[in-house]
Amino acid sequence: MQESQTASGATDLTGSMLIAMPGMGDPRFEHAVIYMCAHSDDGAMGLIVNKPSADVSLGALLQQLEIEGSSGLDRKSVYFGGPVEMGRGFVLHGADYRSDLTTLQVDDAFCMTGTLDVLEHIARGDGPSQWLAMLGYAGWGPGQLEQELAQNAWLVCAPDPALVFATPDEQKWGAALKRLGIPALALSAEGGRA
């Protein structure tokens, strides 16, 4: 995680992970772990990496998009990436793949592609080696994320490809907290001020 600042002097959280604090008040983000793809004075965008959709499988999505794929993809989840633009798809993946159309390289380990060609490559077996397919994203307007951080709604930690791509979804929140040295049971829903 590269520490830098936005033009306004706020810490740039691009390439960081946000961990939802208990008692946030928004059930869509309960126990969420979000990989931050962009953060600037204009706002922020991230993808929730631990909330697989109960309603959509990758096989069903590929079929709907008329993309032929291997049968092994039927069991792969499509994730709830966040509540903004739920009909828009994204693939968060490792840096071993670049789309011919558009791939955002967030840092040395993570990229994001929002075009259909990445799904076509995954279906053919020549896409990224590690990936999560998502519908929707988490978005914040100018200053909104900074306000939520000041209200103790989120903790911030360095990203970890093993946590994002290899840890079971139900264990990602606790594993992210553990990276900060915080046991999940030690967290309170009430923030304090010194």
N, C-alpha and C positions, 0 to 999 in steps of 0.2 A: 504494500500500500504506500503510494507516494503521497506525502503530506504536501499540499500546496494550498493556495488561497484563491478565492474568487476575487473579482475586481473590488468588491465592497469590503474585502478583508476577512470574510467568513472562511472557515476551513472548507476546502473542496473535498467532498466525500466521494467523488468519482472513483470507482474501483474498490470501495469499502463495502462492508456488509452492515446492515441495520438489523438489530435484534429488538423485537417488540417487547416492551415492558408489560408485566401483568397490570390489569386495570386500565388499559389504554382507552376503553370505551367504545371502540369500533370492532365488532365481532369479525369483520373481514380480515383484520390484521392480528387477531389473537394468536399468539405464539408464532408470528410470522418471522421469517428470516428473509431479508431482501438484499439482493446484489444490486449495488448502485451503478447504473450504466452511464449516467451523466448528472452533473451538479454544477450549476453556475448561478450567477445573480438573476438569471431569467427563470430559474426553477430547477426541478430535479426529476429524474426518471429512474425507476428501478424495477426489478422483476422478483416476485416472491418465488423462492426456490423450494419451499417445503409444503405446498398445498396442491397435491394432485387433484384433478377434477374427478368427481365420482360419475359424471355424466358423459365424458368424452374420452375415448381412447385414440391413440395415434392412428390405429388402423381405420377407425371410423372417419377421422378427419381426412386422412389420405383418400379414402373412398369418396367422400364428399367433394374433395378437390380434384377428383379423377386422376390421382397419381397412383400408379401401380407400385406396390411395395412387397417386401418379403412378409411371410406370415408371422414371423417373430415380432413384427412391429405392432401386431394386434394387442399384445399385452403391455405395451409401453403406454405410460400415462401422458396426458396433456395436462399441464399445470395451469392453475389460476394464477396468472402473472400479476394481477391487480385489478381494481375495479374500473379503470379508465379504458375506454375503447375495447370492450370485451370481444368484439368481432375481429379484432386485429391480432395477427399472430407474430410471435417472435421466437427465435431459437437462441438460447444462451449456450455458448459452446467454447471449447478450448481453442487455443491459437493455432492449431494445426490445420485449420480450414479457412479459406477466404472465398466468399461468393464472387462470381463474375460481375454481379450487379452492385451489391452494396453490403459491406460488412464493416461494422464499427469495432475497431480494436480498442477495447477499454484499457487494458494493461497487458503485461507480458503473458498472462495466463488465460485471460478471458476475452471473448469477442461476442458480439451480438449481431445476428442477421435477421432482418424482418421481411425478406422476400421469399417467394415460393421456391426458388431454385435450391435453397438449402434443404427443404423437405424432399425435393426430387433427388438430390444427392444422397440424403439419408436413406431414402427408399431403395436406391440402387446399390447402396453399400459403400459409396465412395465419399460420404460426408465426413463431418468431424468425428473423432473417436469418442469424445465425451460431449454430451449435449442434453438439454432439457427443452422441450417444445412447450410454448405457453400461449394462452389467449389472454389479452389484456395486459395492463401494466399499472404500476403504482406511480402516480404523478403528484407533484407539488408545485404550486405557483411560487412566484418570487417571495422569498422570506418565510414561506410556510413551513418548510422542513426545519429551518433554524428555530422557529417558534416552538415546534413540537419537541425539538431536542432540548430547548431551554425548560420545557415543561416535564422533562424526564420521561417522555414517551418512548424513546429509543436509546439503546446502547449501540456503540459503534465498535466494530472489530475489523481486523485485516481479513481479506478473503482467503479462502482455502479451497482449491479445486477438489480435494478429497471430500471435504465437507459438502460442497455443492453437488458433486456428481456421483459420489460413492456411498455416502452415509444414508441409511434409511430415512425416509421423510419424517417419520414420527420422532426421530432422534436428533434431527438437525438443530432445533431450537436449543436443546440442552447441550449439544456438542458445541454450538457457537458460544454459549455462555461459559462453558468449560474452558474455551480458548482464552477467555478473559479472566479465568481463575475464579469465577462466580458459580457456586452451586445453585441450581434452579430453585431449591427450597428456601434459599436465603433471600429471595426477592419478595418484596412487599408491593402490593398494589398502590400503596400510598407513598408519594415522593416527599422527601423532607428537605428542609432548608437549614443551613448552618448559620 
